[in-house]
Amino acid sequence: MSSPIGCAVVGYGPKHNFGWAHSAWIEATPDLRLVAVCDIDPERTTAAKRAFACIRTYNHVPDVWEDDEIDLVSIVTPHFTHCPLTLEAFAAGKHVVVEKAMCLNVEDATAMIEAGKRSSRMLAVHHNRRHDGNFRRIKQIVQSGAIGEVFHIELSAGGYGEPDSGWYREKHKSGGAFFFWGPHAVDWALDLIPQRIVGVSGFFHKLLWHGMSNEDQTRAIVRFENGTVADITWSHLAAVRKPLWRILGAKGGILDPGGGGNVGYEKQINGPSGGSLTLVTYGEDGRHEQEVPYMESDWHTYWQDIADHLLRGGPVPVSGEFGRRVIGILEAAERSSRSGQTEEAPYE
C-alpha cells in the first residue's frame, strides 16, 4: 500500500457532525486521501459534496465496495449496522475503522475480528476520545505517579430528561442506554488501568421514560485483578449530578467536573485546552491542591496512527480485540443487572 491511502466515509448523518469530522480528519492526514462519502440520504451526500468538493458521493453502499480507489472505509452509521457493514467491507478487501460502540454484542465483535483476520485487513475501533484534553492530562498525572497507585475511579455523566427521538432510544438498534456514552467511559478506564478484569456488577433502572426501550439509568462497577475499582454511570434520571471524573490514589486524587469543551471534535480537527481539573496530593509537608489545565485535544493523532499502521507497521491505535473488551463489560453489566450477581467479563 502506498501513500496517500484512499478512504471513504460511510454515513454522513447530521447528528453531532460525526460524518463531517471523520471526513475532515482524513483530509487533514497527509498519508490519507478522502475519495468518497456514502449516505443513503441524497441530502446528506449533497452536504458532503459542499464541504469536500473533490470527493465522489454514493447513496448505495455496494458502490463503495466496488470503488478500487478506496482501501479504507470509516463506518459512521447506527450501532446495529456496524457488524454487517464491517463484514461487507472485509469481503470487499477494505480496511475498516468503525465508530463506537463497536457493535451490539460480543458475538458480533468476534465475527468482525475473525473476518478481518481472514481478509488480512485492519479492524480499528474509533475510540478517539482517548485524545480528549482532560483524559490526556489525567493519564499523564496517573502515569507520573503523582497520586500514587490508583485504586478507585468514578465516571459519571448524563442528566435528567428524556432522550431525543431517533434510533438511540431503541434498544435493539442502539444496544441500550449504556451504549451511548458507556463505550467512552469503559475505554478510558481500561486504557488507564491495564489490568485483567475479575468481575462486573451492573445496576440498570427503568422507572420513568417509557416512551423508549432503552434504560433510564445504567451503572457498571468493574473490579480489576490488582484491586482497582471503576464505577461508571450513565443516566437520564440524574436530578443531582456528579463530577465527570473522581480518581483516588494512595497519595492523592483527581477531580474533574467535566464540561470543559472536550467534545469540540464535531467542528474542528483538534481542540484547545478548554478547562482544568483539580489535583490533590499529599506529602511530608501535608496537603497540596492545584488547578491543572487540560492538555490540548489531539483527535487527529488517531488518524495519523491509522496511517502509520497501514504504511509503516505501527500498532493499531485501538484494535478490534480491545473494542471487544469494552463491549464485553457492557454486556456483563446488563447480565449482572438481571442476575443480581457479579458476572465475569469475556475477553477480560
Secondary structure, DSSP 8 states (H G I E B T S, - for coil): --SSEEEEEE---SGGGHHHHHHHHHHT-TTEEEEEEE-SSHHHHHHHHHHSTT-EEESSHHHHHT-TT--EEEE-S-HHHHHHHHHHHHHTT-EEEEESS--SSHHHHHHHHHHHHHHT--EEEE-GGGG-HHHHHHHHHHHHTTT-SEEEEEEEEE-BS---SSGGG-HHHH--THHHHHHHHHHHHHHH--S-EEEEEEEEE-SS-TTSSS-SEEEEEEEETTS-EEEEEEESB-SS---SEEEEETTEEEEE---SSTTGGGT-SSB----EEEEEEEETTEEEEEEEE---B-THHHHHHHHHHHHH----SSBHHHHHHHHHHHHHHHHHHHHSS-B--S--
